[in-house]
């Protein structure tokens, strides 16, 4: 399965105050999406980050590593200067298979 455009926006569609919270929200969404397909984070084979600058990657990487556990998917880091939602700092795409 391939999934695009996972964000960490709040329920109201706004960017959270911190990048940590935004990343945690996005990882929770990824877990929920995987669960609907009877998959787990360890089934992710490729994870792509879209971020405006490297500071977001550094802040979020620990959270991503915790969610993925022992899995070591291929990672792609793409710099995206801006998003449609003001204040948004990240977006994920992923590929997963059992």
C-alpha positions, 0 to 999 in steps of 0.5 A: 500500500502507498499512502500520500500526504499524512500531516500532523495538523490538529483536528481543526486543521491547524498546525500545532504549536510545536514541531514535536506535537505535529510529528506525534500527530502525524505518527499517530495518523500513520499508525491508524492508517496502517491498522485499517489495513492490518499492518503495523509500523514495522511493515513500512518499507519506505518513508518520505519526509517533506519538510521546509528545513533540516531543523524539522528533521532533527526534531522529529527523527527521535519520534519516528525512530520510536514509532518504527521500532526495529524497522529500518525502512528506506528514508527520503528527505525532501525539502518543500519550502512551503505547505498549503496550511500556514504553520505546517512543518511536515508531511509524510508519504509511506509505502508498507507491505506485510 
